[in-house]
Amino acid sequence: MERVTMREILAILRCKVKDPGKWWPAETRFEILVGAVLTQNTTWTSVEKAIANLKGLGLLEPTRLADADPEEIGEAIRTAGYWRVKTAYLLAITEWFLEIDARATELTDAELRRSLLEVRGVGEETADDIMLYAYRRPVFIYDAYGRRLLAAAGWGEFRTYPAARKALDGRIRAEGFTVAELAELHGLIVQAGKDARAAGGWDKYWPTSE
């Protein structure tokens, strides 16, 4: 049995984390999708540079990105790594956005998530990032930061995103979080993860948070 509820974890993190930053930092819904794809296997600092490059070229508008030369896109996002693959992923999510975005409100959470998971380059974490921050759907992000926190807080250890989601989603949903709270929680968890690493690991950081 977990030692604390997720709401108690949220309260602890609100007290412990000084500056979680803005989550998700973006000016438009489409920019959130672009960032969610680019941030795979890289740092957010690298993503910010890539997004700035795209913005400077006028390519953070979906129709313009869809029509752009893939080589131009690749050069713009090179700082985010795996630029050839991510160029293909960006074009795929852009095609999805142009087709689905206008009617996304008509889709249930399950339908929207299933649609996102059909897009090349969109896995469960990326899909849930988009669900939460772009489409304001109530989902918990079971990324590596989240799973490490859950283990430290006594919720169990899970090696994969799907395993954690399957085991814990019902419990977290039962606590009745709003979208805004879930968005804040994810930001707090990410910053807490960085703080925990600086402190020598969750086993040293988490007990000092209670």
C-alpha atoms as one frame of an Amber mdcrd trajectory, in Angstrom:
protein
   0.000   0.000   0.000   1.318   3.437  -0.921   2.448   5.637   1.932   0.797
   8.793   0.633  -1.995   9.668  -1.765  -1.257  11.490  -4.995  -2.898  14.602
  -3.562  -0.509  14.417  -0.627   2.360  14.063  -3.077   1.143  17.180  -4.880
   1.041  19.094  -1.593   4.565  17.945  -0.687   5.947  18.950  -4.067   4.270
  22.359  -3.929   6.171  23.024  -0.717   9.445  21.463  -1.823   9.898  22.656
  -5.410  10.747  26.323  -5.661  10.337  26.910  -9.384   8.702  24.225 -11.554
   8.666  26.558 -14.558   5.853  26.741 -17.074   4.440  23.486 -18.367   4.026
  23.171 -21.315   5.927  26.260 -22.570   4.353  27.098 -25.947   2.411  29.850
 -27.648   0.042  27.629 -29.639  -1.472  24.168 -29.487   0.492  23.146 -32.570
   3.735  24.254 -30.937   2.967  21.875 -28.059   2.716  18.988 -30.528   5.984
  19.986 -32.166   7.719  20.206 -28.796   6.320  16.866 -27.663   7.814  15.144
 -30.705  11.141  16.971 -30.594  11.742  16.350 -26.877  12.041  12.594 -27.364
  15.523  11.438 -26.281  16.933  14.910 -25.796  16.955  17.875 -23.431  14.396
  20.663 -23.410  17.190  23.186 -23.954  17.948  21.501 -27.277  14.264  21.519
 -28.159  13.970  25.226 -27.425  16.742  25.941 -29.925  15.029  23.805 -32.567
  11.672  25.471 -31.979  13.287  28.904 -32.198  14.804  27.896 -35.538  11.447
  26.684 -36.851   9.772  29.852 -35.626  12.392  32.000 -37.335  11.636  30.231
 -40.614   7.889  30.626 -40.162   7.471  26.856 -39.855   5.510  26.733 -36.585
   2.332  27.066 -38.641   0.989  23.628 -39.633   0.246  24.234 -43.308   3.667
  25.805 -43.838   5.440  22.979 -42.037   3.493  20.394 -44.028   4.619  22.011
 -47.301   8.229  22.662 -46.269  11.282  20.956 -47.724  12.230  18.095 -45.354
  15.877  19.115 -45.642  15.009  22.613 -44.425  13.069  21.150 -41.488  15.907
  18.782 -40.650  18.477  21.532 -40.627  16.259  23.640 -38.355  15.787  20.873
 -35.786  19.311  19.440 -35.890  19.972  20.573 -32.296  17.242  18.208 -31.049
  19.100  15.154 -32.366  17.935  12.312 -34.626  16.939  15.048 -37.030  16.117
  12.846 -40.023  13.785  10.633 -38.022  12.254  13.571 -36.182  11.629  15.373
 -39.458   9.487  12.421 -40.532   7.759  12.405 -37.155   7.039  16.132 -37.369
   5.508  15.758 -40.813   3.370  12.875 -39.545   2.056  14.762 -36.510   1.441
  17.819 -38.692  -0.666  15.752 -41.066  -2.593  14.424 -38.070  -3.097  17.944
 -36.703  -4.455  19.271 -39.982  -6.910  16.371 -40.170  -7.986  15.968 -36.536
  -7.457  19.193 -34.584 -10.622  20.978 -35.706 -12.787  18.079 -34.541 -10.743
  16.934 -31.539 -13.436  18.139 -29.131 -15.820  15.594 -30.674 -13.548  12.709
 -29.655 -13.581  10.995 -26.286 -10.337  10.758 -24.345  -9.903   7.157 -25.470
 -10.610   7.991 -29.107  -8.209  10.934 -29.117  -5.444   8.907 -27.502  -5.957
   5.996 -29.888  -5.802   8.393 -32.836  -2.535   9.895 -31.597  -0.969   6.484
 -31.056  -1.586   5.671 -34.717   0.740   8.512 -35.747   4.290   7.559 -36.677
   6.663   8.550 -33.890   3.992   9.040 -31.223   4.301   6.657 -28.310   2.340
   6.590 -25.078   4.300   9.324 -23.316   4.174  11.693 -26.285   0.471  11.004
 -26.771  -0.291  11.774 -23.134   1.825  14.933 -23.203  -0.274  16.113 -26.133
  -3.506  14.985 -24.503  -2.794  16.887 -21.295  -1.200  20.079 -22.521  -2.621
  20.608 -26.019  -6.124  19.181 -25.617  -6.644  19.630 -21.873  -7.560  16.020
 -21.158  -7.049  14.694 -17.598  -4.090  12.318 -17.847  -1.143  11.570 -15.582
   2.273  11.403 -17.252   4.030   8.139 -16.309   7.414   9.161 -17.703  10.738
   8.228 -16.105  10.484  11.167 -13.701   7.004  10.125 -12.660   7.869   6.453
 -12.195  10.903   7.276 -10.056   8.778   9.479  -7.826   6.078   6.821  -7.563
   8.668   4.250  -6.501  10.153   6.597  -3.903   6.694   7.399  -2.527   5.828
   3.725  -2.090   3.502   3.256  -5.050   5.586   0.464  -6.556   8.317   0.141
  -9.153   7.421  -0.023 -12.826   9.940  -0.465 -15.618   7.702   0.756 -18.419
   5.187   3.490 -19.082   2.345   1.079 -20.053   2.856  -1.052 -16.941   2.613
   1.944 -14.618  -0.394   3.351 -16.435  -2.242   0.029 -16.340  -1.569  -0.510
 -12.642  -2.108   3.003 -11.298  -4.351   4.999 -13.603  -7.534   4.014 -11.809
  -6.179   5.108  -8.421  -4.974   8.463  -9.675  -8.165   9.189 -11.585 -10.177
   8.357  -8.462  -8.532  11.293  -6.675 -10.389  13.668  -8.982  -7.590  15.868
 -10.263  -8.415  18.718 -12.616  -6.478  19.184 -15.845  -4.741  22.212 -14.333
  -3.663  20.182 -11.291  -2.323  17.359 -13.454  -0.395  19.819 -15.608   1.075
  21.429 -12.498   1.851  18.023 -10.987   3.849  16.941 -14.012   5.894  20.134
 -13.963   6.580  19.711 -10.262   7.603  16.084 -10.716  10.050  16.917 -13.495
  11.733  19.633 -11.442  11.722  17.426  -8.341  13.429  14.723 -10.377  16.205
  17.142 -11.292  16.489  18.238  -7.660  16.577  14.611  -6.517  19.407  13.838
  -8.928  21.372  16.793  -7.571  20.716  15.546  -4.025  22.105  12.097  -4.813
  18.931  10.244  -5.767  15.321   9.841  -4.726  16.247   7.693  -1.747  17.976
  10.732  -0.263  15.654  13.420  -1.612  12.185  12.054  -0.950  12.350  11.529
   2.842  13.380  15.177   3.221  10.227  16.175   1.332   7.771  14.817   3.875
